[in-house]
Amino acid sequence: MSPTVLPAACEVLVIGAGPAGSACARTLAQAGREVLLVDQHEFPREKVCGDGLIPDAHAALRALGVYDEVMDRAFRAQHVRCVAPRGGHVDVPGTLAVLPRRELDDIVCRAAREAGARFAAPWRFVAPLLDGERVVGARLKGPDGEHEVQARWVVLATGASVPPLVAAGVCERRAPSGVALRGYVHHPELAQTLRELQIVWHPRLSGGYGWIFPGPGGVFNVGAGLTGSHATEAGGRASMRDVNLRQMLEAFASVHAPAAELLERGELRGDWKGAPLRCSLGGARWSRPGLLVTGEAAGSTYAFSGEGIGKALETGLLAAAALLEGGDDAAVRARHEAALAGLKPRFALYEKASHVNHRPWLADLVVWRARRSPRILRRMSAVLEERQNPGRLLSWRGITKLMFE
Ligand SMILES: Cc1cc2nc3c(=O)[nH]c(=O)nc-3n(C[C@H](O)[C@H](O)[C@H](O)COP(=O)(O)OP(=O)(O)OC[C@H]3O[C@@H](n4cnc5c(N)ncnc54)[C@H](O)[C@@H]3O)c2cc1C
């Protein structure tokens, strides 16, 4: 493996070529900025994910000009089936698609290169270069040793990984917000009939949910995960709950027949893999002099659903916009932080709504009501399309309304 040669300096160094970093790099390069995008892995590479593209991702992919390429390869679906503990379900209409991250991320990263960004891998971010308190570049490690790159600005888009946040001096919480496990299972027969995204709540999966997302070529992304997995200890330190995701997956198969069918009769492609999530725009500082933090590194994944591709792309675009407007250090940082702060109320409502994951009986109530009320189903669809916040539907007030309306 020979790493791409690195320049000694660039205008903007974007670290991490997932959706956030690549979206940021493409936008900056399109505007004529000299961008170096680096990643610790050569592309294409896998990223542990459910691969579900919900409407916010569709909108961001359109803004980036890669929508058609993504949709040509993706499995497209018209609704998500929400399955409640007693087995009742409701199909919520929405613009949905599934494409393995190995392909999706490669498309967005390639789009950044096509716009003129220089991509170099495998280079791992080790530490920032400092001039006093200001970040003026980064030290990167490749297979043959370390290399320093000077940069006017550094954008940290390293996802849910903690070491880069710590190294950059922006980590405020090491424990993740959630953890999840996924595998790819080939089952062409089931693919004839299971053509929607499925999300399943059940007391055996309490604290989270299981999912089955049909992808291209009769391959399903199957998984289970916990949201809000970090508990706050005395003293305010957050720590990981003891979680056995394998057991959770087995529990999923024991309560949901299609999951059992996939696990028992499908062909597993690759390994089951788990990964952390960082949610609700928390856990890290959003900037420091010379450095902007974006995507899941800034906690851009939704706590309720664990979805984060769309918001990673969006926040990558916001970081680019903050840089493109120019001005001094303080002005760029203030713009970036204000843009993230503008999203915070929406994230707070998704955090609130995530209590359904801890009280699965709520899913029974919502599904039961939605099956009888086209208006409630429309509201659920509006939540999926981000025209309405889930907090309104799943707050105690919303639930009381559901019960007594
Ligand atoms: C099991 C699971 C299921 C999920 N399902 C969904 C789903 O169905 N839909 C959805 O929308 N979201 C889902 N998510 C969330 C989604 O994966 C994230 O929100 C999204 O990947 C965040 O994008 P990002 O660009 O910020 O970070 P990432 O996609 O994690 O990209 C970060 C990049 O930085 C690189 N990197 C990390 N550290 C370094 C370093 N030190 N030096 C150089 N490079 C580095 C990585 O190699 C990676 O390429 C899921 C997450 C998990 C764990």
The ligand as an ORCA input file, in Angstrom:
! r2SCAN-3c Opt
* xyz 0 1
  C     -24.638      0.624     12.720
  C     -24.992      2.009     12.241
  C     -26.111      2.168     11.424
  C     -26.404      3.440     10.898
  N     -27.444      3.545     10.022
  C     -27.692      4.708      9.407
  C     -28.677      4.792      8.379
  O     -29.308      3.805      7.992
  N     -28.905      6.016      7.809
  C     -28.203      7.125      8.183
  O     -28.479      8.210      7.653
  N     -27.236      7.053      9.143
  C     -26.955      5.882      9.749
  N     -25.946      5.812     10.678
  C     -25.186      7.022     11.022
  C     -24.161      7.346      9.924
  O     -23.332      6.240      9.716
  C     -23.305      8.573     10.337
  O     -24.162      9.596     10.758
  C     -22.451      9.098      9.181
  O     -21.565      8.119      8.711
  C     -21.634     10.329      9.611
  O     -20.897     10.784      8.499
  P     -19.483     11.551      8.718
  O     -19.013     11.938      7.357
  O     -19.637     12.594      9.741
  O     -18.524     10.453      9.342
  P     -18.047      9.042      8.729
  O     -18.995      8.556      7.721
  O     -17.754      8.181      9.893
  O     -16.700      9.394      7.980
  C     -15.543      9.754      8.719
  C     -14.319      9.466      7.889
  O     -13.186      9.899      8.642
  C     -12.148      8.939      8.535
  N     -11.317      9.051      9.730
  C     -11.614      8.753     11.005
  N     -10.578      9.005     11.813
  C      -9.588      9.483     11.020
  C      -8.259      9.911     11.270
  N      -7.727      9.903     12.498
  N      -7.508     10.343     10.220
  C      -8.010     10.354      8.951
  N      -9.267      9.932      8.662
  C     -10.039      9.519      9.692
  C     -12.893      7.617      8.434
  O     -12.060      6.627      7.810
  C     -14.114      7.991      7.609
  O     -13.879      7.777      6.225
  C     -25.622      4.564     11.240
  C     -24.518      4.408     12.092
  C     -24.199      3.140     12.585
  C     -22.997      2.976     13.464
*
